[in-house]
Amino acid sequence: MFDKLVHTDHNLGATLLRLALGIVMFPHGAQKVLGCFGGYGFSGTMNSFTEQMHIPTIFAFLAICAEFLGSLGLISGFLTRVAAFGIFCVMLVGALMVHVPNGFFMNWSGAQKGEGFEYHILAIGIAVVLMLRGGGAWSVDEAIAKRRMPGV
């Protein structure tokens, strides 16, 4: 089972997608965990998720972990499929719970009440590719797979 989880090929496309999604998601996770980039940190985010949005504590915790640890996992290529699945779930739930009512488009001009869900579709699409392909070239997964399955 673990071998299937880390199996990947030396695919540069998967590498670029993995790094792009990881780099884009990292600041969002760092806002929620560390309070960087104008975020509220772990306590503030947990309070917002549980008290204001009424998300059960376990799901709020998992969402925060998925964004922060998932982004680090994608950047390093460690457990890429797990990291991508976590980000997939966060993006899907976020789009459905918060962003669908605001329409498709991002709020570039500030003319609408909130952000649309176009960004979420991109993140979901990238996450699905990574769940199917794995971390690609120069990933920790690739190094683990090579050690566990010589000749692959």
C-alpha positions in Angstrom: 0.0 0.0 0.0 2.7 2.5 0.9 4.6 1.7 -2.3 1.6 2.6 -4.3 1.2 5.8 -2.3 4.8 7.1 -3.1 5.1 5.6 -6.6 5.8 8.2 -9.2 7.8 8.6 -12.4 10.4 11.3 -13.2 7.7 13.5 -14.8 8.5 17.2 -15.0 4.9 18.2 -15.6 3.9 16.7 -12.3 6.9 18.4 -10.7 5.8 21.8 -12.0 2.2 21.3 -10.9 3.3 20.1 -7.5 5.5 23.1 -6.9 3.0 25.6 -8.3 0.2 24.3 -6.0 2.5 24.0 -3.0 3.9 27.5 -3.4 0.4 29.0 -3.9 -1.1 27.2 -0.9 1.8 27.8 1.5 0.9 31.4 2.3 -2.7 30.4 3.0 -1.6 27.7 5.3 1.0 30.0 7.0 -1.8 32.6 7.6 -3.8 29.9 9.4 -1.0 28.3 11.4 1.7 31.0 11.9 -0.3 34.3 11.5 2.0 35.3 8.6 0.8 37.3 5.6 -1.9 39.0 7.6 -3.4 35.8 9.0 -4.9 35.2 12.4 -2.7 32.3 13.4 -3.9 28.9 14.7 -6.0 30.1 17.6 -7.7 32.8 15.6 -8.4 30.6 12.6 -9.7 27.8 14.8 -12.0 30.3 16.5 -13.2 31.7 13.2 -13.9 28.2 11.7 -15.6 26.8 14.8 -17.4 29.8 16.3 -18.2 31.9 13.2 -18.5 29.3 10.5 -19.8 26.5 12.8 -17.3 24.0 11.4 -16.8 21.0 13.8 -13.4 21.3 15.6 -12.0 18.1 14.0 -12.8 19.4 10.5 -11.4 22.8 11.2 -8.2 21.3 12.5 -7.9 19.0 9.5 -8.5 21.9 7.1 -5.7 24.0 8.7 -3.3 21.0 8.7 -4.2 20.2 5.0 -3.3 23.7 3.9 -0.2 24.1 5.9 1.3 20.6 6.0 -0.1 19.8 2.6 1.6 22.8 1.0 4.9 21.7 2.6 4.3 18.1 1.5 3.8 19.3 -2.1 6.8 21.6 -2.1 9.0 18.7 -1.0 7.1 16.0 -2.8 6.6 14.1 0.4 3.4 12.0 0.5 2.3 14.0 -2.5 -1.0 12.1 -3.0 -2.0 12.6 0.6 -1.1 16.3 0.5 -3.0 16.8 -2.8 -6.0 15.0 -1.4 -6.1 17.3 1.6 -5.9 20.4 -0.5 -8.5 18.9 -2.9 -10.9 18.5 0.1 -10.2 22.0 1.4 -10.7 23.6 -2.0 -13.9 21.7 -2.7 -15.5 22.4 0.7 -14.3 26.1 0.6 -15.8 26.6 -2.8 -19.1 25.0 -1.9 -19.5 26.5 1.5 -18.2 30.0 0.9 -17.5 30.9 -2.7 -20.2 29.4 -5.0 -22.8 32.1 -3.9 -20.4 34.8 -5.1 -20.3 33.5 -8.6 -17.5 32.2 -10.8 -15.1 35.1 -11.0 -12.5 36.3 -8.5 -13.2 39.8 -7.1 -10.4 41.6 -8.9 -12.2 44.9 -9.0 -13.8 44.8 -5.6 -17.3 45.1 -7.2 -18.8 42.0 -5.7 -19.4 40.9 -2.1 -16.8 38.1 -2.0 -14.6 35.9 -4.1 -15.8 33.5 -6.8 -14.7 29.9 -7.2 -12.5 30.0 -10.3 -9.3 29.7 -8.2 -10.7 26.6 -6.5 -11.4 24.9 -9.8 -7.7 25.3 -10.8 -6.5 24.1 -7.4 -8.9 21.1 -7.5 -7.8 20.2 -11.1 -4.1 20.3 -10.1 -4.7 18.3 -7.0 -6.5 15.6 -9.0 -3.6 15.3 -11.4 -1.1 15.0 -8.5 -3.3 12.3 -6.8 -3.2 10.3 -10.1 0.4 10.9 -11.1 2.3 11.4 -7.9 5.0 13.9 -7.1 7.1 13.6 -10.2 10.7 14.4 -10.6 12.9 15.6 -7.7 10.3 14.6 -5.1 10.9 12.8 -1.7 8.3 10.3 -3.0 10.5 9.5 -6.0 13.6 9.0 -3.7 11.6 6.7 -1.4 10.2 4.7 -4.3 13.7 4.2 -5.8 15.0 3.0 -2.5 12.1 0.6 -1.8 11.7 -0.6 -5.4 15.1 -0.6 -7.1 15.0 -0.6 -10.9 11.8 1.4 -11.0 
